[in-house]
Amino acid sequence: EKASSLFDDPENNEVFAFFEESAKNSAEKKWELVRQAEISLGGCDFTVSYQPKVALNDKRIIGAEAFVNWHHPKLGLLYPSMFLSDLDEYHFAHKLDTFVFENICNRQTEWKNAGLASCPVSMNISLDTVKKPGFAKSFAFFATNSPRFSPRDSYSAALTKYLNRLPVLIAKPHRLS
């Protein structure tokens, strides 16, 4: 929602803006949500959960998808659909993406140390994150420096492959090299 409605009159070279109280209130609520998200990220109110991916033919677990929930101090448990679009609108999603990715790398290390088999984990990444300068290098650096991964096992190959498909979406795709 926008705080005002615009009317453009090109013939008279004029633009008119109309104030809407409901839009102002909505924007204030969203901004408060982002402010609280910043506090919550530092206070461990976000948790990453893993949903298994199962092969239908033999019911084996073949991977997992990571997603983030928010244990909001006032609103209680919030699922991604309840807050991600607002956080993305205010350019906060990249902080959550980084948090989730680091959690995946750390969890893989924990699983390895516990003697469990490795499992591919996928996550959704905001377009805002992908467009951020240094995105691929920072994610690849964390993955390759995580105790769980050697350079050949890292996410860097997947990131490079993924980023090479984005020229339509991003004018300057970020590369690892």
N, C-alpha and C positions, 0 to 999 in steps of 0.2 A: 504494500500500500504506500501511496505517496502522500506527503504532507500537504500537497496542493494539487489542484487540477490546472492544467495549462490549456489556454486557448490561443492559438497562433493565427493572427490576421495578417498574412503576407502582403495583402494589397495596401494596408496602411502602415506596414512595417512596425506592428505592435504585437506584444505578447502580454496576455493577462494571466494572473495566477489567482486562484480561489482557495482560501484557507479552509481546511476541513478538520474540525476538532477531533473526530474519530480517528483520522489518519495520524494526527499528532499523538494521541494516546497510544495507538498501536506502535508507532515508532519508538515512543518512550519505553513501552513494555519490552520491545525487542532489544533496545539498547541496555536495559537493566538485565536482561537475560545474558547478553554478551559480557557485561561487567561481572555478573555472578559466575559465568563460565570461567573467566580468567582467575577468579579467586578459587573456584572449585578445582581447576586443573592443578594448582599449587597445593591444594589441600587433599588430594587423593580421592575426590568425590566421583571421578570417572573410573569406570572399570571396563576392561576388555573381556568379552566372552567369546567362546569359540563354538560354532555350530558345525557339527560333522557333515562332511559330504560323503554319501554312501553310494557305492556301486549297486545298481538295482539288480543285476544278474546274480551276484553272490553275497550281497549285503555286507561287503567289506568296507571299512572306512578308508577312503582314498585321499582324504584331505580335510580341510576345515576352512571356514570363513570366519574372520575376526570382525566383530562389531562392538561398538562402544555404547554403554549405558551411562546415564548420569544419575547419581544419587543426590538430587538437588536438596539443599538444606531446608527449603520451605515447601517445595512442591512434591517431594518424594521421588520415587523411581520414575525416570523419564527414559523412554525408548528413543532410538535415533530419529524416528519419524516425527518426534515431538519437538526436536530442537535443532537438528542439523541444518535445515534450510535457512533458519534465522541466523545461525552462526556463520553459515557460508555467505549470506547476504552482507554481513558485517566483516568479512575477511578474517574470521577466526578459525575456520575449518582447518587451515594448514597446521595450526598448533595441535589440534586433535589428531590429524593424520600422522604427524610426527610421533605423538604419544602412542598411538596404536601400533605404528611400525616398530618403534623401540620395544614395545611390549611383546610383539611377535618374536623379535630376535631374542629377547631375554627368555621368553617361554620356551623357544626351541632349545636354548642352552640348558634350561632346567630339565626338559624332557631327555636330552642326551645324557646329562649327568645322572639321571634316574634310571638309565639303561633302556629307555623307551625308543622305539623306532622313529626316525624322522618322518615328518608329515608335511606336505605342501600346505601352506596357509595363504589364502587370498584375502584381500581387503579392498574396499572401495576407496578411491582417492579423489578428493575434490579437484575440479578443473583449476580452481584458484591455486591449489598447491602445485599442480603440474606446471602452471605458468610462472611460478615463483623462480627467480634466478637462483641457480645452484641446487635446485630440487634433486635432480638425479645424483649429483655428486655427494650431497649430504646423506641421502638414503643409502647409496652404495657404500660410502665410507663407514656408516654405522654397521651395515650388514657384514662387510668384509672384516671389520675390527671386532665383531662379536665373537666370543670364544667358540661359539657353535659352528661358525662357518669358516671354511678355507676359501681363498679367492675363487676357486673353480665352483664352489657350491653356493656362492653368494647370489644375492638378488640382482647384481649389476647386469648380468646378461638379460634377465627378464626386463629390467628397466630400460635397457638400451633398445631391445626389441619393441617394447611398448612405445617408447618415445619416438622411434622412427615411424610409427604409424600416425603421429599427431600433426603432420604439417598442415593438414586441412584445418585443424582447430587452433593451432598456435603458429604464428608467423615465424618465430625463431625457436624450434625445438631445442631443448637443452640436451647436451650429450655428455657422456661420461668421459670421453677422451679430450 
